[in-house]
Amino acid sequence: MQQNCRYHGGLVFFEAPDGALDRLSQIAAATFGDYRQPVERQSRLPDGRLRIVTAGYGLTLRLDPQPYAGALVHPSPELQALIHKVALKRITLELCPVSGTGEDVEISEQLLVMMLYRMCETYPAHQIEWMDPEIQVGVEDFLGVFASAWPRRVAARRLRYSPKAQLFEPVDKMAGNLSQQAETLQNQLLASVEDGLPPLSPEEALAMAFRAGPGVAIGRPPQPTEVQRLAAWGLTALLVFVSLPVAAGLAILNLLRGEDVRLTSQVAALTAGCISLTSSGLLADVVSRLPG
């Protein structure tokens, strides 16, 4: 089985007390599973590297045993002072598509991106290597790519996993306000769960309201936006020129139950269709042919 390893990724992060290589390999295996690539074999090589094999890919993870001493992106005095307390470590990922499996380049890049993104969520990272060890990107710039999709979620991750978040303070120093910290972490967790879906703009919510069927969840069901209310009343006003009784009934329904764009559009379409059939005589012809 020949492989072509041409997807390189790297993560320079602050050393954690637990087994970083095993934890990061679990993240990689879970990402493979999300992309319908279940892990077939996972083994540790004699040189300390960890190998993960699926039907379409092979991934090799290597954690440098020595602290990272290479070039730093955006070095600062604060970072240099922090490095003296907590060592930087470097892990590399080599993603190798299996030849003859019809590899999709876009999917392969997405796999590597999601692995690095989830690793940044797990460990406080400083910089990313993308496709080449010489191409290094700051973690803030890397997370900024995802900010347009999950702005609040990425902001929370930046705050929680920033090296400035004092994650490595001594226990004696942090013990005084542990209850307050626990409450803060719980609130951050609830916020991250609520932000599972990116917030919809008023225009997107209006478009989804036309497409969503009964029982289809389109995110958190908010109150009708100003755009939705305006669209509902605009369709109601348009029905005045088509059928005054229907428009009056729909206006009363909007006042009692609140504006419903989907219901208003369906009533408008049904009313226009019935009037068109009646004016063309087709409806009367159909009724006359019914057995009486």
PLY file of the C-alpha trace (Angstrom):
ply
format ascii 1.0
element vertex 292
property float x
property float y
property float z
element edge 291
property int vertex1
property int vertex2
end_header
0.00 0.00 0.00
1.72 3.18 -1.18
1.01 6.51 0.41
1.75 10.06 -0.56
2.30 12.22 2.54
1.83 15.76 1.33
-0.30 17.30 4.09
1.76 18.67 6.96
0.43 20.31 10.09
2.05 21.40 13.30
1.04 22.82 16.65
3.24 24.68 19.12
1.45 24.70 22.46
2.08 25.16 26.15
2.99 21.91 27.85
0.23 20.23 29.83
0.70 17.81 32.75
-1.21 14.91 31.18
-0.27 12.76 28.18
-0.52 15.24 25.34
0.23 12.77 22.55
-2.50 10.34 23.59
-5.04 13.15 24.03
-4.23 14.70 20.65
-4.42 11.28 18.97
-7.92 10.86 20.40
-8.87 14.20 18.85
-7.49 13.07 15.48
-9.35 9.74 15.68
-12.62 11.50 16.56
-12.16 13.86 13.60
-11.64 10.88 11.28
-14.88 9.42 12.59
-16.77 12.66 11.90
-15.61 12.43 8.28
-16.74 8.79 7.96
-13.20 7.46 8.19
-13.32 5.07 11.17
-9.95 4.13 12.62
-8.84 0.64 11.60
-5.51 0.53 13.42
-3.62 2.69 15.89
-0.11 1.90 17.02
2.94 3.48 18.58
6.12 3.24 16.51
9.54 2.40 18.02
10.74 6.00 17.65
7.83 7.29 19.75
5.58 8.41 16.92
1.91 7.43 16.92
0.32 6.01 13.77
-3.41 6.09 12.95
-4.70 4.23 9.88
-8.14 4.42 8.25
-9.46 3.09 4.96
-8.47 6.28 3.13
-5.73 7.91 5.20
-2.71 7.34 7.35
-1.80 9.90 10.01
1.49 10.10 11.88
1.76 12.23 15.02
5.14 13.09 16.52
5.58 14.97 19.78
9.05 16.47 20.15
10.50 15.27 23.45
12.47 18.48 23.97
10.92 21.93 24.55
10.34 23.94 21.39
13.28 26.24 20.64
12.42 27.36 17.10
11.18 30.66 15.75
8.14 32.22 17.40
5.33 34.09 15.71
4.61 37.48 17.28
7.22 37.23 20.09
6.66 39.56 23.01
8.17 40.13 26.46
5.05 38.63 28.06
5.45 35.47 25.99
9.14 35.17 26.84
8.35 35.51 30.54
5.63 32.86 30.27
7.95 30.43 28.49
10.28 30.51 31.49
7.37 29.17 33.60
5.72 26.79 31.15
7.65 25.11 28.32
6.45 25.16 24.74
6.02 21.80 23.01
5.66 20.98 19.32
3.61 18.23 17.70
3.58 17.50 13.97
0.92 15.78 11.89
1.63 14.06 8.57
-1.59 13.17 6.75
-1.09 10.60 3.99
-3.96 9.75 1.61
-3.97 6.13 0.48
-3.29 5.89 -3.25
-6.05 4.50 -5.41
-8.92 5.60 -3.13
-10.05 8.63 -5.14
-8.79 11.23 -2.68
-10.62 14.55 -2.44
-8.06 17.31 -1.86
-10.64 19.60 -0.26
-11.74 16.91 2.22
-8.11 16.15 3.08
-7.41 19.80 3.84
-10.61 20.06 5.88
-9.53 17.03 7.91
-6.21 18.62 8.78
-7.79 21.99 9.53
-10.39 20.50 11.88
-7.77 18.44 13.71
-5.65 21.54 14.33
-8.68 23.60 15.31
-9.84 21.03 17.86
-6.33 20.70 19.23
-6.27 24.47 19.74
-9.50 24.07 21.71
-7.89 21.47 23.96
-4.46 22.98 24.65
-3.39 26.63 24.88
-1.54 26.96 21.58
0.72 29.72 20.33
1.24 29.01 16.63
0.31 26.66 13.79
2.33 25.10 10.99
0.34 24.75 7.78
1.41 22.47 4.90
5.09 23.28 5.45
7.22 23.57 8.61
8.41 26.96 7.38
4.85 28.33 7.10
3.93 29.38 10.64
0.72 31.18 11.58
-0.21 32.67 14.95
-3.06 30.91 16.70
-5.03 34.19 16.80
-4.81 34.44 13.01
-5.74 30.76 12.66
-8.80 31.10 14.89
-9.73 34.29 13.04
-10.55 32.19 9.98
-13.40 30.60 11.96
-14.60 33.84 13.56
-17.03 34.63 10.73
-18.86 31.35 11.34
-18.73 31.19 15.17
-17.83 34.69 16.41
-18.88 34.24 20.05
-17.61 30.68 20.22
-14.16 31.59 18.91
-13.99 34.58 21.26
-14.76 32.31 24.20
-12.11 29.81 23.08
-9.53 32.58 22.75
-10.24 33.75 26.27
-10.35 30.30 27.81
-7.27 28.82 26.16
-5.09 31.89 25.94
-1.72 31.50 27.67
-2.66 34.66 29.57
-5.60 32.85 31.18
-3.39 31.75 34.10
-4.11 28.08 33.56
-0.87 27.07 35.25
-0.94 29.11 38.45
-0.06 27.25 41.67
-2.93 25.54 43.47
-2.38 27.49 46.69
-2.72 30.76 44.81
-5.89 29.72 42.98
-7.64 27.91 45.85
-9.19 31.06 47.30
-11.73 31.55 44.51
-12.24 28.03 43.15
-16.01 28.22 43.51
-16.12 31.41 41.47
-13.90 29.88 38.79
-16.10 26.76 38.64
-19.19 28.91 38.13
-17.43 30.88 35.40
-16.38 27.71 33.57
-19.92 26.34 33.81
-21.35 29.52 32.31
-18.77 29.37 29.50
-19.76 25.75 28.81
-23.43 26.67 28.62
-22.61 29.54 26.30
-20.60 27.23 24.02
-23.53 24.78 23.87
-25.92 27.58 22.99
-23.53 28.72 20.27
-23.49 25.28 18.63
-25.17 26.84 15.58
-23.98 30.16 14.16
-26.51 32.97 14.70
-28.72 33.75 11.74
-29.04 37.22 10.31
-32.59 38.59 9.82
-32.36 37.95 6.06
-31.19 34.33 6.60
-33.90 33.70 9.18
-36.51 35.02 6.74
-35.25 32.71 4.00
-35.25 29.72 6.35
-38.80 30.51 7.45
-40.00 29.94 3.87
-38.14 26.62 3.54
-38.53 25.00 6.94
-41.32 22.45 7.29
-43.19 21.37 10.42
-40.87 20.02 13.09
-37.68 21.19 11.35
-35.36 22.96 13.75
-33.57 25.96 12.26
-31.67 26.92 15.38
-33.02 28.63 18.43
-36.60 29.70 17.64
-36.44 33.47 18.20
-39.25 35.95 18.14
-40.11 37.26 14.64
-37.58 39.83 13.52
-38.43 43.21 12.10
-37.78 41.91 8.59
-40.17 38.99 9.14
-42.88 41.23 10.57
-42.53 43.63 7.66
-42.72 40.79 5.14
-45.85 39.34 6.80
-47.68 42.67 6.82
-46.53 43.44 3.28
-48.10 40.21 2.00
-51.25 40.97 4.01
-51.49 44.43 2.45
-51.00 42.92 -0.99
-53.95 40.57 -0.39
-56.23 43.61 0.09
-56.13 44.14 -3.69
-56.84 40.45 -4.31
-59.42 39.48 -1.69
-60.46 41.88 1.05
-62.11 39.23 3.31
-59.05 37.01 3.24
-56.75 39.98 3.96
-58.95 41.04 6.89
-58.95 37.54 8.36
-55.20 37.24 7.95
-54.66 40.63 9.61
-56.73 39.53 12.62
-54.74 36.29 12.80
-51.45 38.21 12.73
-52.65 40.46 15.55
-53.80 37.55 17.72
-51.03 35.00 17.12
-48.19 37.20 15.96
-46.75 37.58 12.49
-46.05 34.27 10.73
-44.28 34.76 7.40
-44.66 31.13 6.36
-48.42 31.03 7.02
-48.96 34.42 5.38
-47.10 33.37 2.21
-49.06 30.12 1.98
-52.40 31.93 2.37
-51.38 34.49 -0.25
-50.35 31.78 -2.72
-53.54 29.75 -2.13
-55.77 32.81 -2.51
-54.07 33.90 -5.71
-54.36 30.39 -7.12
-58.08 30.12 -6.33
-58.83 33.52 -7.88
-56.86 32.65 -11.01
-58.78 29.38 -11.42
-62.10 31.13 -10.85
-61.45 33.99 -13.30
-60.31 31.60 -16.00
-63.43 29.48 -15.65
-61.40 26.35 -15.04
-62.72 25.90 -11.50
-66.34 26.16 -12.65
-65.68 23.66 -15.42
-64.19 21.20 -12.94
-67.11 21.61 -10.54
-69.66 21.06 -13.34
-68.02 17.78 -14.25
-68.24 16.41 -10.73
-70.95 13.71 -10.32
-73.95 15.27 -8.67
0 1
1 2
2 3
3 4
4 5
5 6
6 7
7 8
8 9
9 10
10 11
11 12
12 13
13 14
14 15
15 16
16 17
17 18
18 19
19 20
20 21
21 22
22 23
23 24
24 25
25 26
26 27
27 28
28 29
29 30
30 31
31 32
32 33
33 34
34 35
35 36
36 37
37 38
38 39
39 40
40 41
41 42
42 43
43 44
44 45
45 46
46 47
47 48
48 49
49 50
50 51
51 52
52 53
53 54
54 55
55 56
56 57
57 58
58 59
59 60
60 61
61 62
62 63
63 64
64 65
65 66
66 67
67 68
68 69
69 70
70 71
71 72
72 73
73 74
74 75
75 76
76 77
77 78
78 79
79 80
80 81
81 82
82 83
83 84
84 85
85 86
86 87
87 88
88 89
89 90
90 91
91 92
92 93
93 94
94 95
95 96
96 97
97 98
98 99
99 100
100 101
101 102
102 103
103 104
104 105
105 106
106 107
107 108
108 109
109 110
110 111
111 112
112 113
113 114
114 115
115 116
116 117
117 118
118 119
119 120
120 121
121 122
122 123
123 124
124 125
125 126
126 127
127 128
128 129
129 130
130 131
131 132
132 133
133 134
134 135
135 136
136 137
137 138
138 139
139 140
140 141
141 142
142 143
143 144
144 145
145 146
146 147
147 148
148 149
149 150
150 151
151 152
152 153
153 154
154 155
155 156
156 157
157 158
158 159
159 160
160 161
161 162
162 163
163 164
164 165
165 166
166 167
167 168
168 169
169 170
170 171
171 172
172 173
173 174
174 175
175 176
176 177
177 178
178 179
179 180
180 181
181 182
182 183
183 184
184 185
185 186
186 187
187 188
188 189
189 190
190 191
191 192
192 193
193 194
194 195
195 196
196 197
197 198
198 199
199 200
200 201
201 202
202 203
203 204
204 205
205 206
206 207
207 208
208 209
209 210
210 211
211 212
212 213
213 214
214 215
215 216
216 217
217 218
218 219
219 220
220 221
221 222
222 223
223 224
224 225
225 226
226 227
227 228
228 229
229 230
230 231
231 232
232 233
233 234
234 235
235 236
236 237
237 238
238 239
239 240
240 241
241 242
242 243
243 244
244 245
245 246
246 247
247 248
248 249
249 250
250 251
251 252
252 253
253 254
254 255
255 256
256 257
257 258
258 259
259 260
260 261
261 262
262 263
263 264
264 265
265 266
266 267
267 268
268 269
269 270
270 271
271 272
272 273
273 274
274 275
275 276
276 277
277 278
278 279
279 280
280 281
281 282
282 283
283 284
284 285
285 286
286 287
287 288
288 289
289 290
290 291
